[in-house]
Amino acid sequence: MLFDKGYSIAIAGHRCLNRTYCGVECQHCKNLCPSDAVAVTFHQSGIVLDKDKCVGCGLCFSECPVQVFGSSRWDETSIVGKIEEKGWKITEFFCGRHSSPYQDDKNRDRGAIRLPACLAIVTRGCWYETGMKTEVRLRLDQCRQCPMEKTLPRLKCSIETAAEWLAASGHTPRFNLIHQSNRSRVKVNLKAVDAGLKVTSRRDLFLSLVKEGVRETPDDKLGANTSSSLSSGEGRPGTCLPDWRRRLAPVYSRNMIEGSLPAYWPTITLNSRCVHCGLCVLLCPSGTLHRIVEDGICTYHFTSGFCLDCRICQLICEQKAIERAREQVAKPFEKTCIYTSPVDECRRCGNVTSDFHTRLCYRCRQEVSLDSEFKDVCRKLLIQDDD
């Protein structure tokens, strides 16, 4: 297995929601790890990987909403590329631990792929892309004897989500989970093709081998880049959208067939309690919230398909003006107007305000109120001194 003992796993801790947002307490990686190899330290806002416990399943790759975990050796886009290259109509998938990764026959329309980790490493978006190209058969017949068996519920959840998206796009989901081996009835012919590995140079391979087993300090982890998308400057609010969501947007929109029953996606609504402080837009990890001010009108836009469902916008809103839900969305990757309001320019800072009487934004009104309270306290103290 490629990722046994945490081999070649890079942790981009600067992308972790717990590092940027106090109180979010995201623990997807910790709660879902089948070997309890991941720990989250809220006081330091860091991720700790116990490489001795790590079984190399790769579930953290697919489940982290902001792509904290990654590897220079892993590339799930090569899976779809291999299927397109071979033109398979039916494709069986084997994990790296499967003892007999063989396809059933020599039919050119059928093929088999072996991944270097557990099948749970593949994201929902990649399963959707794969389902558009071929009928998918997942070989789970040896999972009961595997230490990664606990990943099965999340794998099934990813498959169900991909199937829902395919149905919403107007296509027939073709996913089959094979729990019983048929080796006794079918003669073994061809070995499965390896996929999921990124093509690297000899130099990169040597460097990855040198780093194997080296304990990373927190600073090293924060500087680790798992791909080109984790380059310098990423990790700030609005830049943490995972790669698979970026890839899914054009594929989903391109394959959408009108008239299909829409799938369920995260949605948010704003109400009149909004004071236009702008924190929800500023601190959105994926940048799916946008605000445009034109001709005295403030308009908020939201893209459901890019929402991480992290609830940060709702937690950060002091006015409780944001409500979250999951609803059917016909075009999840198109911007949707969720709120409009007439606004003015704050006379102190130039920010947006809906208070036409004082012409002060929310923050400036608070400052004025605090200044007034401070002056009242000072006045009382001076009067007492005079007495």
C-alpha positions as CSV (number, residue, x, y, z in Angstrom):
1,M,0.0,0.0,0.0
2,L,1.3,3.4,-1.0
3,F,0.4,5.3,2.2
4,D,1.2,2.6,4.8
5,K,2.7,4.2,7.9
6,G,1.8,7.6,6.5
7,Y,4.2,7.2,3.7
8,S,4.2,10.2,1.3
9,I,1.3,11.8,3.0
10,A,1.7,15.6,3.2
11,I,-0.3,17.7,5.7
12,A,-1.1,21.3,4.6
13,G,-2.0,22.4,8.1
14,H,-2.4,26.1,7.0
15,R,-5.6,25.0,5.2
16,C,-7.2,23.4,8.3
17,L,-10.4,25.2,9.4
18,N,-9.4,24.9,13.0
19,R,-6.3,27.0,12.4
20,T,-8.2,29.9,10.8
21,Y,-11.5,29.8,12.6
22,C,-11.8,29.6,16.4
23,G,-14.8,27.5,17.5
24,V,-15.4,25.5,14.4
25,E,-13.8,22.4,15.8
26,C,-13.8,20.4,12.6
27,Q,-12.9,16.8,13.4
28,H,-13.7,14.9,10.2
29,C,-10.3,13.4,9.9
30,K,-10.0,12.4,13.5
31,N,-13.5,10.9,13.8
32,L,-13.4,8.9,10.5
33,C,-9.8,7.6,10.7
34,P,-10.2,3.8,11.0
35,S,-6.9,3.4,12.9
36,D,-7.1,6.5,15.2
37,A,-3.9,7.8,13.6
38,V,-5.1,11.4,13.3
39,A,-5.3,13.8,16.2
40,V,-6.6,17.4,16.1
41,T,-5.1,19.9,18.6
42,F,-7.5,22.9,19.0
43,H,-5.2,24.9,21.2
44,Q,-2.4,24.8,18.6
45,S,-4.8,24.5,15.6
46,G,-2.8,21.6,14.1
47,I,-3.1,18.1,12.7
48,V,-0.9,15.4,14.1
49,L,-0.5,12.1,12.2
50,D,0.8,9.1,14.0
51,K,2.6,7.3,11.2
52,D,3.0,4.1,13.2
53,K,-0.8,3.7,13.5
54,C,-1.6,4.8,9.9
55,V,-2.9,1.9,7.8
56,G,-2.7,4.0,4.6
57,C,-6.4,3.9,3.6
58,G,-6.4,7.5,2.3
59,L,-9.9,8.2,3.7
60,C,-8.6,11.6,5.0
61,F,-7.8,12.5,1.4
62,S,-11.4,12.3,0.3
63,E,-13.2,13.4,3.5
64,C,-11.3,16.5,4.5
65,P,-13.5,19.4,3.2
66,V,-10.6,21.7,2.6
67,Q,-8.0,19.2,1.3
68,V,-5.6,19.3,4.2
69,F,-4.3,15.8,3.3
70,G,-2.6,15.0,0.0
71,S,0.4,13.5,-1.7
72,S,2.7,14.2,-4.5
73,R,2.3,10.6,-5.5
74,W,-1.5,10.5,-5.7
75,D,-3.6,11.7,-8.7
76,E,-7.2,10.5,-8.9
77,T,-7.7,12.2,-12.3
78,S,-5.5,9.5,-13.8
79,I,-8.4,7.0,-13.0
80,V,-10.8,8.7,-15.4
81,G,-7.9,9.2,-17.9
82,K,-7.2,5.5,-17.9
83,I,-10.8,4.5,-18.5
84,E,-11.1,7.0,-21.4
85,E,-7.8,5.6,-22.9
86,K,-9.1,2.0,-22.7
87,G,-12.7,2.8,-23.6
88,W,-14.0,0.3,-21.1
89,K,-17.8,0.1,-20.7
90,I,-17.5,-1.9,-17.4
91,T,-14.7,-1.3,-15.0
92,E,-13.9,-3.3,-11.8
93,F,-12.0,-1.5,-9.0
94,F,-9.7,-3.3,-6.6
95,C,-7.9,-1.8,-3.6
96,G,-4.1,-2.1,-3.1
97,R,-4.6,-4.9,-0.5
98,H,-6.7,-7.2,-2.6
99,S,-4.9,-10.5,-3.0
100,S,-6.3,-11.3,-6.5
101,P,-6.8,-8.1,-8.5
102,Y,-7.9,-9.8,-11.8
103,Q,-10.7,-9.0,-14.2
104,D,-13.1,-11.8,-15.1
105,D,-12.5,-12.1,-18.9
106,K,-10.6,-10.7,-21.9
107,N,-13.5,-8.8,-23.3
108,R,-12.1,-5.4,-24.5
109,D,-15.2,-3.6,-23.2
110,R,-14.4,-4.8,-19.7
111,G,-11.4,-3.7,-17.6
112,A,-10.1,-3.5,-14.1
113,I,-8.2,-0.9,-12.1
114,R,-6.2,-1.4,-8.9
115,L,-5.7,1.6,-6.7
116,P,-2.6,2.1,-4.4
117,A,-4.8,2.6,-1.4
118,C,-8.3,1.8,-0.1
119,L,-11.2,2.5,-2.6
120,A,-12.4,5.1,0.0
121,I,-9.6,7.4,-1.1
122,V,-11.5,8.4,-4.2
123,T,-13.7,11.5,-3.8
124,R,-17.4,11.8,-4.6
125,G,-16.5,14.1,-7.6
126,C,-14.2,11.5,-9.1
127,W,-16.8,8.7,-8.7
128,Y,-19.2,11.0,-10.5
129,E,-16.8,11.5,-13.4
130,T,-16.0,7.8,-13.5
131,G,-19.7,7.0,-13.5
132,M,-20.2,9.2,-16.6
133,K,-17.6,7.0,-18.5
134,T,-18.3,3.4,-17.4
135,E,-20.3,1.0,-15.3
136,V,-18.5,0.8,-11.9
137,R,-18.1,-2.4,-10.0
138,L,-16.3,-2.2,-6.6
139,R,-14.7,-5.4,-5.4
140,L,-15.3,-5.5,-1.6
141,D,-15.1,-9.3,-1.2
142,Q,-12.0,-9.1,1.0
143,C,-12.9,-6.1,3.1
144,R,-14.1,-8.1,6.2
145,Q,-10.5,-9.3,6.8
146,C,-9.0,-5.8,6.3
147,P,-8.1,-3.3,9.0
148,M,-9.7,-0.6,6.7
149,E,-13.2,-2.2,7.0
150,K,-14.4,0.9,8.9
151,T,-14.0,3.0,5.8
152,L,-16.9,1.1,4.1
153,P,-19.7,3.4,5.4
154,R,-18.0,6.5,4.0
155,L,-17.2,4.7,0.7
156,K,-20.9,3.8,0.3
157,C,-21.8,7.4,1.2
158,S,-19.5,8.7,-1.5
159,I,-21.0,6.3,-4.1
160,E,-24.6,7.2,-3.1
161,T,-23.8,10.9,-3.5
162,A,-22.2,10.3,-6.9
163,A,-25.2,8.2,-7.9
164,E,-27.6,11.0,-6.8
165,W,-25.6,13.5,-8.9
166,L,-25.7,11.3,-11.9
167,A,-29.4,10.8,-11.6
168,A,-29.9,14.6,-11.2
169,S,-27.8,15.1,-14.3
170,G,-30.2,12.9,-16.2
171,H,-27.9,9.8,-16.4
172,T,-28.5,6.3,-15.1
173,P,-26.2,5.5,-12.1
174,R,-24.3,2.3,-12.7
175,F,-22.6,1.4,-9.4
176,N,-22.3,-2.2,-8.1
177,L,-20.7,-3.3,-4.8
178,I,-19.4,-6.9,-5.1
179,H,-19.2,-8.5,-1.7
180,Q,-18.7,-12.1,-2.8
181,S,-15.8,-13.3,-4.9
182,N,-16.6,-15.3,-8.1
183,R,-13.1,-16.7,-8.7
184,S,-14.3,-20.3,-8.3
185,R,-16.7,-19.9,-11.3
186,V,-14.6,-17.6,-13.6
187,K,-11.2,-18.3,-14.9
188,V,-8.6,-15.6,-14.1
189,N,-7.3,-14.0,-17.2
190,L,-5.9,-10.4,-17.0
191,K,-4.4,-8.5,-14.0
192,A,-5.9,-5.2,-13.1
193,V,-4.2,-2.0,-14.4
194,D,-2.7,0.3,-11.8
195,A,-4.1,3.8,-11.6
196,G,-4.2,6.8,-9.2
197,L,-0.4,7.4,-9.2
198,K,1.1,10.6,-10.3
199,V,3.9,10.4,-12.8
200,T,7.0,11.8,-11.1
201,S,10.6,12.4,-12.0
202,R,13.4,10.3,-10.5
203,R,14.5,13.3,-8.4
204,D,11.0,13.7,-6.9
205,L,10.8,10.0,-6.1
206,F,14.2,10.2,-4.4
207,L,13.2,13.2,-2.3
208,S,10.0,11.5,-1.2
209,L,11.9,8.4,-0.2
210,V,14.4,10.5,1.8
211,K,11.5,12.2,3.7
212,E,9.9,8.8,4.5
213,G,9.8,8.3,8.3
214,V,11.1,11.8,9.1
215,R,9.0,13.3,11.8
216,E,7.6,16.6,10.8
217,T,7.5,19.6,13.1
218,P,4.3,21.8,13.1
219,D,6.1,24.4,11.0
220,D,7.1,21.7,8.4
221,K,3.5,20.6,8.2
222,L,2.2,24.1,7.7
223,G,4.6,24.5,4.8
224,A,3.9,21.1,3.1
225,N,2.3,21.4,-0.3
226,T,0.4,18.5,-1.6
227,S,-0.2,19.8,-5.1
228,S,0.1,22.9,-7.3
229,S,-3.2,24.0,-5.8
230,L,-1.6,24.2,-2.3
231,S,1.0,26.8,-3.4
232,S,2.2,29.7,-1.4
233,G,-0.6,32.0,-0.2
234,E,-3.3,29.3,0.0
235,G,-5.0,28.5,3.2
236,R,-6.5,32.0,3.6
237,P,-10.3,32.4,3.7
238,G,-11.8,32.0,0.2
239,T,-8.9,29.9,-1.1
240,C,-9.6,26.4,0.5
241,L,-11.8,24.9,-2.2
242,P,-10.6,21.3,-2.8
243,D,-9.4,20.4,-6.3
244,W,-12.2,17.8,-6.9
245,R,-14.9,20.5,-6.5
246,R,-13.1,22.7,-9.0
247,R,-13.0,19.8,-11.5
248,L,-16.6,18.8,-10.8
249,A,-18.1,22.2,-11.6
250,P,-17.5,22.1,-15.4
251,V,-18.1,18.4,-15.7
252,Y,-21.5,18.6,-13.8
253,S,-22.7,21.6,-15.8
254,R,-21.6,20.1,-19.1
255,N,-23.4,16.8,-18.6
256,M,-26.6,18.2,-17.1
257,I,-29.8,17.2,-19.0
258,E,-32.8,19.4,-18.5
259,G,-35.9,18.0,-16.9
260,S,-34.1,15.7,-14.4
261,L,-35.0,15.7,-10.7
262,P,-32.4,18.0,-9.0
263,A,-30.1,16.7,-6.3
264,Y,-29.8,18.1,-2.8
265,W,-27.1,20.7,-2.1
266,P,-26.2,23.0,0.8
267,T,-28.2,26.3,0.7
268,I,-28.1,29.5,2.8
269,T,-30.5,32.4,3.1
270,L,-30.1,35.9,4.5
271,N,-32.8,37.9,6.2
272,S,-33.5,41.5,7.1
273,R,-31.4,41.3,10.2
274,C,-28.3,41.5,8.0
275,V,-26.3,44.7,8.8
276,H,-23.8,44.2,5.9
277,C,-20.8,43.8,8.1
278,G,-19.3,41.5,5.4
279,L,-17.8,39.0,7.7
280,C,-19.6,36.0,6.0
281,V,-18.2,37.0,2.7
282,L,-14.7,37.8,4.0
283,L,-14.3,34.6,6.0
284,C,-16.0,32.0,3.7
285,P,-13.3,29.3,3.3
286,S,-14.3,28.3,-0.3
287,G,-15.2,31.8,-1.5
288,T,-18.7,30.7,-2.5
289,L,-20.3,33.8,-1.0
290,H,-20.0,37.1,-3.0
291,R,-21.2,40.6,-2.4
292,I,-21.7,43.2,-5.1
293,V,-22.6,46.9,-4.4
294,E,-23.9,48.8,-7.4
295,D,-26.1,52.0,-7.6
296,G,-27.0,51.9,-3.9
297,I,-28.0,48.2,-4.0
298,C,-26.1,45.5,-2.2
299,T,-26.6,42.0,-3.7
300,Y,-25.4,38.7,-2.2
301,H,-24.7,35.7,-4.4
302,F,-24.1,32.1,-3.4
303,T,-22.9,29.0,-5.3
304,S,-24.3,25.8,-3.8
305,G,-21.8,23.4,-5.5
306,F,-18.8,25.2,-3.9
307,C,-20.3,25.3,-0.4
308,L,-18.3,23.1,2.1
309,D,-21.2,23.0,4.5
310,C,-18.8,24.1,7.2
311,R,-21.4,26.5,8.9
312,I,-18.7,29.2,9.5
313,C,-20.9,31.9,7.9
314,Q,-23.7,31.0,10.4
315,L,-21.3,30.9,13.3
316,I,-19.7,34.2,12.5
317,C,-22.9,36.2,12.0
318,E,-23.5,38.2,15.2
319,Q,-27.1,39.2,14.0
320,K,-28.2,35.5,13.4
321,A,-29.2,36.6,9.9
322,I,-28.0,33.4,8.1
323,E,-30.0,30.2,7.9
324,R,-28.6,27.0,6.5
325,A,-30.4,24.1,4.8
326,R,-30.1,21.4,2.2
327,E,-32.5,21.8,-0.8
328,Q,-32.9,20.6,-4.4
329,V,-30.8,22.9,-6.6
330,A,-31.1,22.4,-10.4
331,K,-27.9,24.3,-11.3
332,P,-25.6,24.1,-8.2
333,F,-22.6,25.6,-9.9
334,E,-24.3,28.8,-11.0
335,K,-24.4,31.9,-8.8
336,T,-27.7,32.5,-7.2
337,C,-28.9,35.8,-5.8
338,I,-29.9,35.1,-2.1
339,Y,-30.5,38.7,-0.8
340,T,-30.7,42.3,-2.0
341,S,-31.0,45.5,0.0
342,P,-30.7,49.3,-0.5
343,V,-27.5,50.6,1.1
344,D,-25.6,53.8,1.7
345,E,-21.9,54.6,2.3
346,C,-20.7,54.9,5.9
347,R,-19.7,58.5,6.5
348,R,-16.8,57.5,8.7
349,C,-15.2,54.5,7.0
350,G,-16.8,54.2,3.6
351,N,-18.2,50.7,4.2
352,V,-21.7,49.6,3.4
353,T,-24.6,50.4,5.7
354,S,-28.3,50.1,5.6
355,D,-28.8,52.7,8.3
356,F,-29.9,55.8,6.3
357,H,-30.5,57.8,9.5
358,T,-27.0,57.8,11.0
359,R,-25.2,56.8,7.9
360,L,-22.9,54.7,10.0
361,C,-22.0,51.1,9.4
362,Y,-22.5,48.4,12.0
363,R,-18.9,48.6,13.3
364,C,-18.8,52.4,13.4
365,R,-22.1,52.5,15.3
366,Q,-20.5,50.2,17.9
367,E,-17.5,52.4,18.1
368,V,-19.6,55.5,18.6
369,S,-21.6,53.7,21.3
370,L,-18.4,52.6,23.1
371,D,-17.0,56.1,22.8
372,S,-20.1,57.5,24.4
373,E,-20.0,55.0,27.2
374,F,-16.3,55.8,27.8
375,K,-17.0,59.5,28.0
376,D,-19.9,58.9,30.4
377,V,-17.6,56.9,32.7
378,C,-14.9,59.6,32.6
379,R,-17.4,62.3,33.3
380,K,-18.7,60.4,36.4
381,L,-15.2,59.8,37.6
382,L,-14.3,63.5,37.3
383,I,-17.5,64.6,39.1
384,Q,-16.7,62.2,42.0
385,D,-13.2,63.6,42.2
386,D,-14.6,67.2,42.4
387,D,-16.8,66.2,45.3
